[in-house]
Amino acid sequence: MSRIVSFILLLCITIFLFNACVPETEVDDTTVIVRLRAEPDRINTVLTTDNYARQIGDYVFMYLMTVNPQTFEYESLMLKSLPTFTDITGGAYKGGVAYTLELLEEAVWDNGTPVTANDYVFTLKATLNPRVQAQQIRPFLEFIKDVQIDPNNPKKFTVITNQKYFLGMEAVANTVPVLPEYIFDPKGLLKNIPITEFVDTAKVEKLAQTNPALQQFADVFNSSDASRSKNYLVGCGPYRFEEWQAGQKVVLVKKENWWGDKLTDRFPALIARPARIEYRIIPEIATTVAALKAQEVDVSAEIDPKDFVEMRDAELTNKNYNFYTPPSLQFGAIYLNTKIPKLADKRVRRALAHAINLDEIIETVYNGFAERITVPVNPGANYYDSNLKLIDFNIEKAKSLLKEAGWEDTNNNGTVDKLINGKREEMILTCRVTATSETGKNALLLFQGTAKQAGINIEIVPREFRTMMNEVRNDEYEMAASGRTISPTLWEPNQDWHSEAMQGGSNHANFQNAQADRIIEQIRGTLDEKQRNDLYKQLQGIIYDEQPCIFMFQPTARIVINKRFKTDASTLPPGYFPNTFKLQEVQ
């Protein structure tokens, strides 16, 4: 379930509302200007893996459930209540679970027609179509085997699964947003193909080869137009897509008479106050700071620590903005491409972890706005293994591990080397980093200096964000400094750490471990919390030992919001919720 994958699930939360933190009266003509650090790749939330795209898309399209940012519990968004479920005790799907859901009566599309179970079924078909570029989502839907629509109520349906899955409810109701069939499939290319043909991997692969309708549908659905055009970006959410000026801005406009407005007393997550949300694409931090000082931007996260502190302490910006530092459900890491010979040995990877002085980086580069971590798990979760010790900065230990792995400085040039496949290789590694991230580049400069002491030569390669992510996905990298979100609920490690996720998933380190694969598969079917937590800790121990990434720290969010708005910040990314912003008198 892409929404449950740690870097994907969290962004559905951007449509939860802090109704208790704002005045009662509504504002109808307010524009909120939000700074984005990078341009989204597209705004089709079934296809994108981009967090910036999801920030926008989650106001256009809607999921069936959302997460409460205070309790981290799921609650209804488009459903009358959370799904109910019963065990299946007989028949072809014995051992599975049946989930029953009912959509809100008021939920309608922009053309006035009701959102129905047929739209849910269509969304599944679109996502499971192997010709559609949604391979990152499909593994989380593979346990769905049928959808049965109530013959007397088109808004009520039951999802049939063939196995127990510890995130079953979330997978069924929070994997993908419900898409309008009338927009994306006006010719009915998928309409008459039963859903049972799509949920069987072998059947749908054969179907894609024999039925040209699947390719015809995918050609349009995968197209740039379907992810950027007003003709396609039509959901049942509170905002409609208005315009996209490449490299400049994306604009959303509140719908008149949106159906959710009359339900906010019962479902506060449906509140949408500002009339307009404008996302300004400003990669450079200096430009961002200038825009904040001129009050040309209302909200920004991802402010470099030094600039954040300077603005917080400056009279002008402190007068106009509130500064928030909630813990962030993210982690910073340096991904190591374990496919390449230089990084294939875990002793080399551990040596790199010993050769970086993370305490110094946190103190000097991040101004203390971070806490160290050992594994990619929320330290506040009850399944976090606190027994795993932080890897200390230890140059001698790094040298010792390199020597064990066969890396020594045989030519006395200061860089260790090794004979690989008959060729003498120097330990020279390139590390990609986002070009506009001053903190990232400064952290790597410190790493470069300390690693050199161990005989490791690191070359820093700044890249535009989109270029870097494409290179990482395509294995065109050796090391890459990046960040990922952490699940606020249960950790679903499948798409990040299972070996099968190296293709089409998010296993960018190309981590392969047969024992880890078995544990991940066990976790997915374990409903008992104690047993699952034991498995979680076993998996953390393997990842810690193998060190496919240098897990650096959990940063403290640095968020700036104009005082003309009454709102609050959250631990959950992106940390702010522009749909909740309410204009107020500034003292």
C-alpha positions as CSV (number, residue, x, y, z in Angstrom):
1,M,0.0,0.0,0.0
2,S,1.7,3.1,-1.2
3,R,0.0,5.1,1.5
4,I,1.4,2.8,4.1
5,V,4.9,2.8,2.7
6,S,6.8,5.1,5.0
7,F,7.6,7.7,2.2
8,I,4.1,7.6,0.8
9,L,1.4,7.0,3.5
10,L,2.0,10.2,5.4
11,L,1.0,12.7,2.8
12,C,-2.7,11.7,2.9
13,I,-2.6,13.3,6.3
14,T,-2.3,16.8,4.7
15,I,-6.0,16.9,4.5
16,F,-6.7,16.4,8.2
17,L,-7.8,19.5,10.0
18,F,-7.0,21.1,13.3
19,N,-10.5,22.4,13.8
20,A,-10.0,22.9,17.5
21,C,-7.2,25.3,16.9
22,V,-9.0,27.9,14.7
23,P,-11.8,30.4,15.2
24,E,-15.3,29.6,14.3
25,T,-16.0,31.9,11.4
26,E,-15.0,30.9,7.9
27,V,-12.9,32.7,5.4
28,D,-13.9,32.5,1.8
29,D,-11.5,34.7,-0.1
30,T,-8.0,33.9,1.4
31,T,-5.0,32.8,-0.6
32,V,-2.4,30.8,1.2
33,I,1.0,30.8,-0.5
34,V,3.1,27.7,0.2
35,R,6.8,27.3,-0.8
36,L,7.8,24.0,-2.3
37,R,11.5,23.1,-2.4
38,A,11.2,21.2,-5.6
39,E,8.7,21.0,-8.5
40,P,6.4,18.0,-8.4
41,D,6.8,15.4,-11.1
42,R,3.1,15.1,-11.7
43,I,-0.2,15.3,-9.8
44,N,-1.7,11.9,-10.5
45,T,-1.4,10.4,-7.1
46,V,-1.7,6.9,-8.3
47,L,1.5,7.3,-10.4
48,T,3.7,9.6,-8.4
49,T,6.2,8.7,-5.7
50,D,7.0,12.4,-5.1
51,N,6.1,13.9,-1.8
52,Y,5.7,17.4,-3.2
53,A,3.2,16.1,-5.8
54,R,1.3,14.4,-3.0
55,Q,1.0,17.6,-1.0
56,I,-0.9,19.0,-3.9
57,G,-2.8,16.0,-5.1
58,D,-4.2,15.1,-1.7
59,Y,-6.4,18.2,-1.9
60,V,-7.7,17.3,-5.4
61,F,-8.3,13.6,-4.9
62,M,-9.6,11.9,-1.8
63,Y,-8.9,8.7,0.1
64,L,-11.4,6.8,2.1
65,M,-9.6,7.3,5.4
66,T,-7.1,9.7,6.9
67,V,-4.8,9.8,10.0
68,N,-5.5,12.0,13.0
69,P,-2.3,14.0,13.5
70,Q,-2.7,14.1,17.2
71,T,-3.6,10.5,18.0
72,F,-2.1,8.8,14.9
73,E,-5.3,6.8,14.6
74,Y,-7.2,6.2,11.4
75,E,-10.6,7.9,11.0
76,S,-13.1,8.2,8.3
77,L,-12.8,10.7,5.4
78,M,-15.2,9.5,2.8
79,L,-16.8,6.7,4.7
80,K,-19.8,6.7,7.0
81,S,-17.5,4.8,9.5
82,L,-14.3,2.9,9.4
83,P,-14.5,-0.4,7.5
84,T,-15.9,-3.4,9.4
85,F,-14.4,-6.8,8.8
86,T,-15.1,-10.5,9.3
87,D,-12.9,-13.6,8.8
88,I,-13.6,-15.8,5.9
89,T,-14.0,-19.4,7.2
90,G,-14.9,-21.3,4.0
91,G,-14.8,-21.3,0.3
92,A,-12.0,-20.3,-2.1
93,Y,-10.7,-17.5,0.1
94,K,-10.8,-19.3,3.4
95,G,-8.4,-17.7,5.8
96,G,-8.9,-14.3,4.3
97,V,-10.9,-11.3,5.5
98,A,-14.0,-9.5,4.1
99,Y,-14.0,-5.7,4.6
100,T,-17.3,-3.9,4.3
101,L,-17.3,-0.2,3.5
102,E,-20.0,2.4,2.8
103,L,-19.4,5.8,1.1
104,L,-20.9,9.0,2.4
105,E,-24.2,9.7,0.7
106,E,-23.1,13.3,0.1
107,A,-19.9,12.4,-1.7
108,V,-20.3,13.5,-5.4
109,W,-18.1,14.3,-8.4
110,D,-17.8,17.7,-9.9
111,N,-20.5,16.8,-12.5
112,G,-23.0,16.1,-9.7
113,T,-23.0,12.4,-10.0
114,P,-22.5,10.3,-6.8
115,V,-19.2,8.7,-5.9
116,T,-20.0,5.0,-5.9
117,A,-18.5,1.6,-5.4
118,N,-18.1,1.4,-9.2
119,D,-15.5,4.2,-8.9
120,Y,-13.6,2.3,-6.3
121,V,-13.6,-0.8,-8.5
122,F,-12.5,1.3,-11.5
123,T,-9.6,2.7,-9.4
124,L,-8.5,-0.8,-8.5
125,K,-8.6,-1.8,-12.2
126,A,-6.6,1.2,-13.2
127,T,-4.0,0.6,-10.6
128,L,-3.7,-3.2,-11.2
129,N,-3.4,-2.8,-15.0
130,P,0.2,-3.9,-15.6
131,R,0.5,-1.4,-18.3
132,V,-0.1,1.5,-15.9
133,Q,3.0,2.9,-14.2
134,A,1.8,2.1,-10.6
135,Q,4.2,-0.8,-9.8
136,Q,5.1,0.8,-6.5
137,I,1.5,0.4,-5.3
138,R,0.4,-3.0,-6.7
139,P,2.2,-5.2,-4.1
140,F,0.0,-3.7,-1.4
141,L,-3.2,-4.7,-3.3
142,E,-2.2,-8.3,-4.2
143,F,-4.2,-9.8,-1.4
144,I,-7.5,-8.3,-2.7
145,K,-9.4,-11.0,-4.7
146,D,-12.8,-9.5,-5.4
147,V,-15.1,-6.6,-4.7
148,Q,-18.8,-7.3,-4.2
149,I,-21.2,-4.3,-4.6
150,D,-24.4,-4.3,-2.6
151,P,-27.2,-4.7,-5.2
152,N,-29.4,-2.4,-3.1
153,N,-26.9,0.3,-2.4
154,P,-24.3,1.4,-5.0
155,K,-22.3,3.2,-2.2
156,K,-21.8,0.0,-0.2
157,F,-19.3,-2.8,-1.1
158,T,-17.3,-5.6,0.4
159,V,-13.6,-6.2,-0.4
160,I,-12.7,-9.9,-0.4
161,T,-9.1,-10.9,0.5
162,N,-7.4,-14.2,0.5
163,Q,-5.2,-13.7,3.5
164,K,-4.8,-11.9,6.8
165,Y,-2.6,-8.8,6.4
166,F,-1.6,-6.7,9.4
167,L,-2.4,-3.5,7.5
168,G,-5.4,-4.9,5.7
169,M,-7.9,-2.1,6.6
170,E,-5.4,0.5,5.6
171,A,-4.6,-1.3,2.3
172,V,-8.2,-1.6,1.4
173,A,-9.2,2.0,2.3
174,N,-6.0,4.1,2.1
175,T,-3.8,2.8,-0.7
176,V,-5.1,4.9,-3.6
177,P,-7.6,7.8,-3.9
178,V,-10.9,7.1,-5.5
179,L,-10.7,8.2,-9.1
180,P,-13.7,9.3,-11.3
181,E,-14.3,6.7,-14.0
182,Y,-16.2,9.2,-16.1
183,I,-13.0,11.3,-16.4
184,F,-10.3,8.7,-16.8
185,D,-12.2,6.0,-18.8
186,P,-15.0,7.8,-20.8
187,K,-14.9,5.1,-23.5
188,G,-15.4,2.3,-20.9
189,L,-12.2,0.5,-21.9
190,L,-12.1,-1.3,-18.5
191,K,-15.7,-1.3,-17.6
192,N,-16.8,-4.7,-18.8
193,I,-13.7,-6.5,-17.6
194,P,-14.5,-8.2,-14.2
195,I,-12.4,-7.0,-11.3
196,T,-11.5,-10.7,-10.7
197,E,-9.4,-10.6,-14.0
198,F,-7.3,-7.8,-12.5
199,V,-6.6,-9.2,-9.1
200,D,-5.0,-12.3,-10.5
201,T,-1.4,-11.5,-11.5
202,A,-1.2,-14.2,-14.1
203,K,-4.6,-13.5,-15.6
204,V,-4.0,-9.8,-15.9
205,E,-0.6,-10.2,-17.5
206,K,-2.2,-12.5,-20.1
207,L,-5.1,-10.1,-20.5
208,A,-2.7,-7.2,-21.1
209,Q,-1.1,-9.2,-23.9
210,T,-4.4,-10.2,-25.6
211,N,-6.7,-7.3,-24.9
212,P,-5.5,-4.0,-26.4
213,A,-7.9,-2.0,-24.2
214,L,-5.5,-2.2,-21.3
215,Q,-2.7,-0.6,-23.3
216,Q,-5.1,2.0,-24.8
217,F,-6.2,3.0,-21.3
218,A,-2.6,3.0,-20.0
219,D,-1.4,5.2,-22.9
220,V,-3.7,8.0,-21.7
221,F,-3.5,7.4,-18.0
222,N,0.3,7.4,-18.0
223,S,0.5,10.5,-20.3
224,S,1.8,13.8,-19.1
225,D,-1.6,15.3,-20.0
226,A,-3.4,13.0,-17.5
227,S,-1.1,14.3,-14.7
228,R,-1.0,18.0,-15.6
229,S,-4.2,18.9,-17.4
230,K,-7.4,20.4,-15.9
231,N,-9.3,17.9,-18.1
232,Y,-8.0,15.0,-16.0
233,L,-7.0,16.4,-12.6
234,V,-10.6,16.2,-11.4
235,G,-11.3,14.5,-8.0
236,C,-13.9,14.8,-5.3
237,G,-11.7,16.7,-3.0
238,P,-12.2,20.3,-1.9
239,Y,-9.9,21.9,-4.4
240,R,-9.8,21.9,-8.2
241,F,-6.6,22.1,-10.1
242,E,-6.4,25.6,-11.7
243,E,-2.9,26.0,-13.3
244,W,0.7,24.8,-13.4
245,Q,3.4,27.2,-14.5
246,A,6.5,25.0,-14.9
247,G,9.2,26.0,-12.5
248,Q,7.0,28.7,-11.0
249,K,3.8,27.6,-9.3
250,V,0.8,25.3,-9.0
251,V,-2.5,26.8,-8.1
252,L,-5.6,25.1,-6.5
253,V,-9.0,26.8,-6.1
254,K,-11.7,25.9,-3.6
255,K,-14.7,24.4,-5.2
256,E,-18.0,26.3,-4.9
257,N,-20.6,24.3,-2.9
258,W,-18.1,21.5,-2.3
259,W,-20.1,18.6,-0.8
260,G,-17.8,18.2,2.2
261,D,-18.6,21.7,3.6
262,K,-21.9,20.6,5.1
263,L,-20.4,17.6,6.9
264,T,-17.5,19.3,8.8
265,D,-19.3,19.1,12.2
266,R,-19.3,15.3,12.0
267,F,-16.2,14.9,9.9
268,P,-13.8,17.7,10.7
269,A,-11.2,16.3,8.4
270,L,-13.3,17.7,5.5
271,I,-12.8,21.3,6.4
272,A,-11.3,23.4,3.6
273,R,-11.1,27.1,4.5
274,P,-8.9,29.1,2.1
275,A,-10.3,30.0,-1.3
276,R,-7.0,29.4,-3.0
277,I,-3.8,27.6,-2.3
278,E,-0.8,28.6,-4.4
279,Y,2.3,26.5,-4.3
280,R,5.4,28.5,-5.2
281,I,8.4,26.4,-6.4
282,I,11.5,27.9,-4.8
283,P,14.4,25.5,-4.6
284,E,17.0,28.0,-3.4
285,I,17.1,28.8,0.3
286,A,18.4,32.3,-0.2
287,T,15.4,33.1,-2.5
288,T,13.1,31.5,0.1
289,V,14.4,33.6,2.9
290,A,14.1,36.8,0.8
291,A,10.5,35.8,-0.1
292,L,9.7,35.3,3.6
293,K,11.2,38.6,4.6
294,A,9.1,40.3,2.0
295,Q,6.0,38.3,3.1
296,E,5.6,36.9,-0.4
297,V,5.3,33.4,1.0
298,D,3.0,32.4,3.9
299,V,4.5,29.0,4.8
300,S,7.7,27.1,4.3
301,A,9.2,24.0,5.7
302,E,12.7,22.7,5.0
303,I,14.4,25.9,6.0
304,D,18.2,25.5,6.6
305,P,18.9,25.6,10.3
306,K,21.2,28.6,10.2
307,D,18.6,30.7,8.3
308,F,15.8,29.4,10.5
309,V,17.6,30.6,13.7
310,E,18.6,33.9,12.1
311,M,15.0,34.7,11.0
312,R,13.6,33.5,14.3
313,D,15.9,35.9,16.1
314,A,15.4,38.8,13.8
315,E,12.8,41.4,14.8
316,L,11.2,41.8,11.4
317,T,10.6,38.2,10.6
318,N,9.7,37.3,14.2
319,K,7.1,40.0,14.1
320,N,5.5,38.5,11.0
321,Y,5.9,34.8,11.4
322,N,5.6,32.0,13.9
323,F,8.4,29.5,14.0
324,Y,7.7,25.8,14.7
325,T,10.1,23.0,15.6
326,P,8.0,19.8,16.0
327,P,9.8,16.4,15.8
328,S,9.7,15.3,12.2
329,L,8.6,11.8,11.1
330,Q,11.5,11.6,8.7
331,F,15.0,10.4,8.7
332,G,18.1,11.5,6.9
333,A,20.4,8.9,5.4
334,I,23.2,8.3,3.0
335,Y,22.1,5.5,0.6
336,L,24.8,3.0,-0.4
337,N,24.3,1.2,-3.7
338,T,25.1,-2.3,-2.5
339,K,25.2,-3.6,-6.1
340,I,28.5,-2.0,-6.9
341,P,31.6,-4.0,-6.0
342,K,33.1,-1.3,-3.7
343,L,30.0,-1.3,-1.5
344,A,29.0,-5.0,-1.7
345,D,30.9,-5.9,1.5
346,K,29.0,-5.0,4.7
347,R,32.4,-4.3,6.4
348,V,33.0,-1.5,4.0
349,R,29.6,-0.1,4.6
350,R,30.1,-0.3,8.4
351,A,33.5,1.4,7.9
352,L,31.8,4.3,6.2
353,A,29.3,4.6,9.1
354,H,32.3,4.8,11.6
355,A,34.0,7.4,9.4
356,I,31.2,10.0,9.6
357,N,31.1,12.3,12.7
358,L,27.3,12.6,13.0
359,D,27.4,14.4,16.4
360,E,29.6,17.1,14.9
361,I,27.3,17.4,11.8
362,I,24.2,17.7,13.9
363,E,25.7,20.3,16.2
364,T,27.5,22.4,13.5
365,V,25.5,22.0,10.4
366,Y,22.0,21.4,11.8
367,N,22.3,23.7,14.8
368,G,21.2,20.8,17.0
369,F,17.9,20.3,15.1
370,A,18.2,16.5,14.9
371,E,18.5,13.3,16.9
372,R,20.6,10.4,15.9
373,I,18.9,7.1,14.9
374,T,20.2,3.6,14.1
375,V,17.4,2.1,11.8
376,P,14.6,3.5,9.6
377,V,11.9,3.2,12.3
378,N,10.1,5.8,14.4
379,P,12.1,6.0,17.7
380,G,8.8,6.6,19.4
381,A,7.2,3.4,18.3
382,N,6.9,0.5,20.8
383,Y,8.6,-1.8,18.2
384,Y,11.7,0.4,17.9
385,D,14.8,-1.6,19.0
386,S,16.4,0.7,21.5
387,N,19.1,-1.9,22.2
388,L,20.8,-1.2,18.9
389,K,23.7,1.1,19.8
390,L,24.6,4.3,17.9
391,I,27.6,3.7,15.6
392,D,30.4,5.7,17.0
393,F,32.7,8.0,15.1
394,N,35.9,5.8,15.1
395,I,38.5,6.2,12.4
396,E,40.7,3.4,13.7
397,K,37.7,1.0,13.6
398,A,36.9,2.2,10.1
399,K,40.5,1.4,9.0
400,S,40.4,-2.0,10.7
401,L,37.1,-3.0,8.9
402,L,38.5,-1.8,5.5
403,K,41.6,-3.9,6.1
404,E,39.5,-7.0,7.0
405,A,37.6,-6.4,3.7
406,G,40.9,-6.3,1.8
407,W,41.2,-2.5,1.4
408,E,44.7,-1.1,2.1
409,D,46.8,1.7,0.8
410,T,49.3,-0.2,-1.2
411,N,50.7,2.7,-3.2
412,N,50.9,5.2,-0.2
413,N,48.7,7.8,-1.9
414,G,46.4,8.2,1.1
415,T,43.5,6.2,-0.4
416,V,42.9,2.5,0.3
417,D,42.7,0.2,-2.7
418,K,41.9,-3.4,-3.6
419,L,42.3,-5.8,-6.5
420,I,38.8,-6.3,-7.9
421,N,38.3,-8.6,-11.0
422,G,42.0,-8.3,-11.8
423,K,42.0,-4.5,-11.6
424,R,43.4,-2.3,-8.8
425,E,40.6,-0.1,-7.6
426,E,40.9,3.0,-5.4
427,M,38.3,3.6,-2.7
428,I,36.9,6.7,-4.5
429,L,33.2,7.1,-4.1
430,T,30.8,9.7,-5.5
431,C,28.0,10.9,-3.3
432,R,25.0,12.7,-4.8
433,V,23.2,15.5,-2.9
434,T,20.5,18.0,-3.8
435,A,22.2,21.0,-5.3
436,T,20.1,23.5,-3.4
437,S,20.5,21.9,0.0
438,E,23.3,23.8,1.8
439,T,22.9,21.7,4.9
440,G,23.3,18.5,2.8
441,K,26.4,19.8,1.0
442,N,28.0,21.1,4.2
443,A,27.3,17.8,6.0
444,L,29.0,15.9,3.1
445,L,32.0,18.3,3.3
446,L,32.5,17.2,6.9
447,F,32.1,13.6,5.9
448,Q,34.5,14.0,3.1
449,G,37.1,15.3,5.5
450,T,36.7,12.6,8.1
451,A,36.4,9.7,5.6
452,K,39.7,10.9,4.1
453,Q,41.4,10.0,7.4
454,A,40.3,6.4,7.0
455,G,41.6,6.3,3.4
456,I,38.2,6.8,1.7
457,N,38.0,9.5,-1.0
458,I,34.4,11.0,-1.3
459,E,33.6,13.2,-4.3
460,I,30.5,15.3,-3.8
461,V,28.1,15.5,-6.8
462,P,25.4,18.1,-6.5
463,R,22.3,17.4,-8.6
464,E,18.9,19.0,-9.2
465,F,16.5,17.1,-7.0
466,R,14.5,15.4,-9.8
467,T,17.7,14.4,-11.6
468,M,19.2,12.9,-8.4
469,M,16.0,10.9,-7.6
470,N,15.9,9.5,-11.2
471,E,19.5,8.5,-10.9
472,V,18.9,6.8,-7.6
473,R,15.9,4.9,-8.9
474,N,17.9,3.8,-12.0
475,D,20.9,2.7,-9.9
476,E,23.0,5.3,-11.5
477,Y,24.8,6.3,-8.3
478,E,27.2,5.0,-5.7
479,M,26.1,7.0,-2.6
480,A,23.3,9.5,-2.2
481,A,22.3,11.8,0.6
482,S,18.5,11.7,0.9
483,G,15.6,11.7,3.3
484,R,12.6,9.5,3.8
485,T,9.4,9.6,5.8
486,I,8.7,7.4,8.8
487,S,5.4,5.7,9.3
488,P,3.4,7.2,12.2
489,T,1.6,3.9,12.7
490,L,2.9,0.4,11.8
491,W,6.0,0.0,9.8
492,E,5.5,-1.8,6.4
493,P,9.1,-2.7,5.3
494,N,8.2,-4.6,2.2
495,Q,8.6,-1.9,-0.4
496,D,11.8,-0.5,1.1
497,W,13.7,-3.6,2.2
498,H,12.4,-6.8,0.4
499,S,14.7,-7.9,-2.4
500,E,11.8,-8.0,-4.8
501,A,11.4,-4.2,-4.3
502,M,14.7,-3.5,-6.0
503,Q,12.6,-3.4,-9.3
504,G,9.7,-0.9,-9.1
505,G,9.8,-0.5,-5.4
506,S,11.8,1.8,-3.1
507,N,14.7,-0.5,-2.2
508,H,17.1,2.0,-3.6
509,A,20.1,0.5,-1.7
510,N,19.5,-2.8,-3.5
511,F,19.5,-4.5,-0.2
512,Q,19.2,-8.3,-0.5
513,N,19.0,-10.7,2.4
514,A,17.1,-14.0,2.3
515,Q,16.4,-14.0,6.1
516,A,15.2,-10.4,6.0
517,D,12.8,-11.3,3.1
518,R,11.4,-14.2,5.1
519,I,10.8,-11.9,8.2
520,I,9.2,-9.2,6.1
521,E,6.8,-11.8,4.7
522,Q,6.0,-13.0,8.2
523,I,5.4,-9.5,9.4
524,R,2.8,-8.9,6.8
525,G,0.7,-11.9,8.0
526,T,1.2,-11.5,11.7
527,L,-1.7,-9.8,13.5
528,D,-0.5,-10.5,17.1
529,E,1.2,-7.3,18.2
530,K,3.8,-9.0,20.5
531,Q,4.8,-11.5,17.8
532,R,5.0,-8.8,15.2
533,N,7.1,-6.5,17.4
534,D,9.6,-9.4,17.9
535,L,9.8,-9.8,14.1
536,Y,10.2,-6.1,13.7
537,K,13.2,-6.1,16.0
538,Q,14.7,-9.1,14.2
539,L,14.5,-7.2,10.9
540,Q,16.0,-4.1,12.5
541,G,18.9,-6.1,13.7
542,I,19.6,-7.5,10.2
543,I,19.4,-4.0,8.6
544,Y,21.6,-2.6,11.4
545,D,24.2,-5.4,10.8
546,E,24.1,-5.1,7.0
547,Q,24.2,-1.3,7.0
548,P,22.7,-0.7,3.5
549,C,22.4,3.0,4.4
550,I,24.2,5.2,6.9
551,F,21.1,6.1,9.0
552,M,22.1,9.5,10.3
553,F,19.3,11.3,12.2
554,Q,15.7,12.2,12.7
555,P,15.6,15.9,12.0
556,T,13.5,18.4,13.9
557,A,11.1,20.1,11.5
558,R,11.8,23.8,10.8
559,I,8.5,25.4,9.7
560,V,7.7,29.1,9.3
561,I,4.0,30.3,9.0
562,N,2.8,33.8,8.7
563,K,1.1,35.1,11.8
564,R,-1.9,36.4,9.8
565,F,-3.1,32.8,9.9
566,K,-4.4,30.9,13.0
567,T,-3.1,27.3,12.7
568,D,-0.7,24.9,14.1
569,A,2.2,22.7,13.0
570,S,2.3,18.9,13.3
571,T,4.8,16.1,13.7
572,L,3.5,14.6,10.5
573,P,5.0,15.7,7.2
574,P,4.9,18.2,5.7
575,G,4.1,19.7,9.1
576,Y,1.5,22.2,8.0
577,F,-2.0,22.0,6.6
578,P,-3.0,25.0,4.4
579,N,-6.6,23.8,4.1
580,T,-7.0,24.6,7.8
581,F,-5.5,28.1,7.7
582,K,-7.8,30.8,9.0
583,L,-7.2,34.5,8.7
584,Q,-6.9,36.4,11.9
585,E,-6.0,39.9,13.2
586,V,-2.2,40.2,13.8
587,Q,-1.4,41.9,17.1
